[in-house]
């Protein structure tokens, strides 16, 4: 009888420990960054272009590139330590889901809906943001905590939804700029550097790393 009680006690202890371990794993996942890094067509090395990432599953976030160039694409990232699920929403309220792509963490794959780019997906404790890039670092509504980011290597050009305008990102002396062109000779360059301010309703830091 004592042996039975002992076995039951051991099983209960193991179950409790596993439950605690699972709970901690879920909490850890929420504090990890999921990074989508642009890679070449053979998925062998990083290339210039656009990258992005999210802290844990994160909220549905607006693609500032698409918004400023006239389209309405947003992205939501869901995650665990093995797979990352990237869903494209086709409206600014994240209510009309579009294509979904499941990436395996640590591997590279193409995402056709986003500049037809190959992305290497990593899960890290800190965001993987290269030096010398144009960075949009989104914060919460109180400007206290970072939630997700977008980066563009200088010279990255993005076409808007209709294809009649382009947006080029640049860094000059550490200051972020965007150049919007309707034609090759009709362009407007503006300073983009800014700081998150909940009173202004702008919830991102924009600067060059």
C-alpha positions in Angstrom: 0.0 0.0 0.0 2.8 2.4 0.9 4.4 1.6 -2.5 1.2 2.6 -4.3 1.0 5.9 -2.3 4.6 6.6 -3.1 4.0 6.0 -6.9 1.0 8.3 -6.8 3.0 11.0 -5.1 5.8 10.7 -7.6 3.4 10.9 -10.5 1.7 14.0 -9.0 5.1 15.7 -8.4 6.1 15.0 -12.0 2.8 16.3 -13.3 3.0 19.5 -11.3 6.6 20.1 -12.4 5.7 19.6 -16.1 2.7 22.0 -15.7 5.0 24.6 -14.2 7.6 24.0 -17.0 4.9 24.5 -19.7 3.6 27.7 -18.1 7.1 29.1 -17.9 7.7 28.1 -21.5 4.6 30.0 -22.6 5.7 33.1 -20.6 9.2 32.9 -22.1 7.7 32.7 -25.6 5.9 36.0 -25.0 9.1 37.7 -24.2 11.0 36.6 -27.3 11.4 38.5 -30.5 10.4 36.9 -33.8 12.6 38.3 -36.6 12.0 38.2 -40.4 15.3 39.0 -42.1 15.7 39.4 -45.9 17.8 36.8 -47.6 19.0 36.1 -51.1 17.2 33.9 -53.6 19.2 30.9 -52.5 18.6 31.6 -48.8 22.3 31.6 -48.2 23.1 35.2 -47.0 21.4 38.4 -45.8 20.6 41.0 -48.5 19.6 44.7 -48.6 15.9 45.2 -48.3 13.1 45.3 -45.7 12.9 43.3 -42.5 10.5 43.2 -39.6 9.8 41.6 -36.2 7.4 41.3 -33.3 7.7 40.8 -29.6 5.8 37.5 -29.0 2.6 37.2 -30.9 2.2 40.9 -30.5 -0.7 43.0 -31.7 -1.7 43.3 -35.3 0.6 46.0 -36.6 0.4 48.5 -39.4 2.9 48.3 -42.2 4.0 51.9 -42.3 5.6 51.4 -45.7 2.3 50.3 -47.2 0.3 53.0 -45.4 2.5 55.8 -46.6 2.5 54.5 -50.1 -1.3 54.2 -50.3 -2.0 50.5 -49.6 -3.7 48.9 -46.6 -1.5 45.9 -45.6 -1.0 44.9 -42.0 0.8 42.0 -40.5 0.2 39.8 -37.5 2.8 37.3 -36.2 2.0 34.3 -34.0 4.7 32.2 -32.6 6.2 29.3 -30.6 9.8 28.2 -30.6 9.4 26.0 -33.7 7.1 27.8 -36.1 6.1 31.3 -36.9 2.7 32.0 -38.5 2.6 35.3 -40.5 -0.9 36.4 -41.6 -1.5 39.4 -43.9 -4.6 41.5 -43.2 -6.0 43.5 -46.0 -7.6 46.3 -43.9 -6.3 48.7 -41.2 -8.6 47.2 -38.6 -7.1 43.6 -39.0 -10.6 42.2 -39.7 -10.1 40.9 -43.3 -7.4 38.2 -43.2 -5.4 37.5 -46.4 -2.7 35.0 -47.2 -1.0 33.1 -44.4 2.5 31.7 -44.4 3.9 29.3 -41.8 7.7 29.5 -41.4 9.9 27.1 -39.6 12.2 29.0 -37.2 15.8 28.9 -38.2 15.0 28.3 -41.9 14.5 30.6 -44.9 11.4 30.7 -47.1 9.7 33.0 -49.6 6.8 35.3 -48.7 5.2 36.2 -52.0 2.9 38.9 -50.7 5.7 41.1 -49.3 8.0 42.3 -52.0 8.5 38.6 -53.1 11.3 38.3 -50.6 13.0 35.3 -48.9 13.0 35.6 -45.2 15.1 33.9 -42.6 13.0 33.6 -39.4 14.7 33.7 -36.0 13.5 33.8 -32.4 15.8 35.7 -30.1 15.8 37.5 -26.7 16.7 40.8 -28.4 15.4 42.1 -31.8 17.7 41.5 -34.7 18.1 45.0 -36.2 21.2 45.6 -38.3 23.3 48.7 -38.0 22.9 51.6 -40.5 19.3 51.0 -41.3 16.1 53.2 -41.4 14.2 51.9 -38.4 10.5 52.2 -37.4 10.2 50.9 -33.8 6.6 50.7 -32.7 5.6 51.2 -29.1 2.4 50.7 -27.1 -0.2 53.5 -26.6 1.7 54.9 -23.6 5.0 54.9 -25.4 6.5 52.7 -22.7 7.2 49.4 -24.3 8.4 48.3 -27.8 6.1 45.9 -29.6 7.4 45.4 -33.2 9.7 47.0 -35.7 10.3 47.5 -39.5 13.7 48.2 -40.9 14.9 49.2 -44.4 18.5 49.3 -45.6 19.3 52.7 -47.2 18.2 52.8 -50.8 15.3 50.3 -50.4 12.5 51.3 -52.8 8.9 50.2 -52.2 6.1 50.5 -54.8 2.7 51.6 -53.6 -0.4 49.4 -54.1 -1.3 50.9 -57.4 2.3 51.0 -58.6 2.1 54.7 -59.5 4.4 56.0 -56.7 7.6 54.8 -55.0 8.9 55.3 -51.5 12.7 55.2 -51.0 14.3 55.1 -47.5 17.6 56.7 -46.7 19.9 57.7 -43.9 22.0 60.9 -44.0 24.4 61.7 -41.2 22.3 59.4 -39.0 19.0 61.1 -39.8 16.1 59.1 -41.4 14.6 60.4 -44.6 11.9 59.2 -47.1 11.7 60.2 -50.8 8.3 59.8 -52.4 8.2 59.9 -56.2 5.3 60.1 -58.7 7.7 60.2 -61.6 11.5 60.2 -61.8 11.6 64.0 -61.8 8.7 64.6 -59.4 9.9 63.6 -56.0 9.6 64.9 -52.5 12.2 64.1 -49.7 11.2 64.6 -46.1 12.9 64.1 -42.8 11.2 61.1 -41.0 13.0 61.0 -37.7 10.5 61.2 -34.8 9.9 60.1 -31.2 6.8 58.3 -29.9 4.4 60.7 -28.1 1.0 59.5 -26.7 -0.2 63.1 -26.7 0.5 63.4 -30.5 -1.1 60.0 -31.2 2.1 58.8 -33.0 3.3 55.5 -31.4 6.7 54.9 -33.0 10.3 55.9 -32.8 11.8 56.5 -36.3 15.6 56.9 -36.6 18.7 55.4 -38.3 20.6 52.8 -36.3 
